[in-house]
């Protein structure tokens, strides 16, 4: 009977380790997806900032060229 109890505990420990490992993998994949989405959003923000910077430079140059004294 002691052997059965030991075997049951061993199986429970194995199941716990397996579930824990699966949960870590699930979280890892979820975080990778979130990172990819954030990188995509950051790329869009950088492109917009670059375009806005160019527009501001052009506006400044235009104002300098045609500014009234």
C-alpha positions in Angstrom: 0.0 0.0 0.0 2.9 2.3 0.7 4.2 1.7 -2.8 0.8 2.7 -4.3 0.8 5.9 -2.3 4.4 6.7 -3.4 3.4 6.0 -7.0 0.4 8.3 -6.7 2.5 11.1 -5.3 5.0 10.6 -8.0 2.3 10.9 -10.7 0.8 14.0 -9.1 4.3 15.6 -9.0 4.8 14.7 -12.6 1.4 16.2 -13.6 2.1 19.4 -11.6 5.5 19.8 -13.4 3.9 19.1 -16.8 1.1 21.7 -16.2 3.6 24.2 -14.9 5.8 23.8 -17.9 2.8 24.1 -20.3 1.7 27.3 -18.5 5.2 28.8 -18.9 5.1 27.9 -22.6 1.7 29.5 -23.0 2.8 32.7 -21.2 6.0 32.8 -23.3 4.1 32.5 -26.6 1.6 35.2 -25.4 4.5 37.6 -24.5 6.2 37.0 -27.8 2.9 37.9 -29.6 2.5 41.0 -27.5 6.1 42.0 -28.2 5.6 41.6 -31.9 2.5 43.7 -31.8 4.3 46.4 -29.8 7.2 46.4 -32.2 4.8 46.8 -35.1 3.1 49.7 -33.4 6.4 51.3 -32.6 7.5 51.1 -36.2 4.3 52.9 -37.2 4.9 55.6 -34.6 8.5 56.1 -35.7 7.4 56.5 -39.4 4.8 59.1 -38.3 7.3 61.0 -36.2 9.8 61.0 -39.1 7.2 62.3 -41.5 6.1 64.9 -39.0 9.7 66.0 -38.4 10.2 66.4 -42.2 7.0 68.4 -42.4 8.1 70.7 -39.5 11.5 71.2 -41.3 9.7 72.2 -44.5 7.4 74.5 -42.6 10.2 76.1 -40.8 12.2 76.6 -44.1 9.1 78.0 -45.8 8.5 80.5 -42.9 12.1 81.5 -42.9 12.0 82.1 -46.6 8.8 84.1 -46.6 8.8 85.6 -43.2 7.7 89.2 -42.9 10.0 91.7 -41.3 
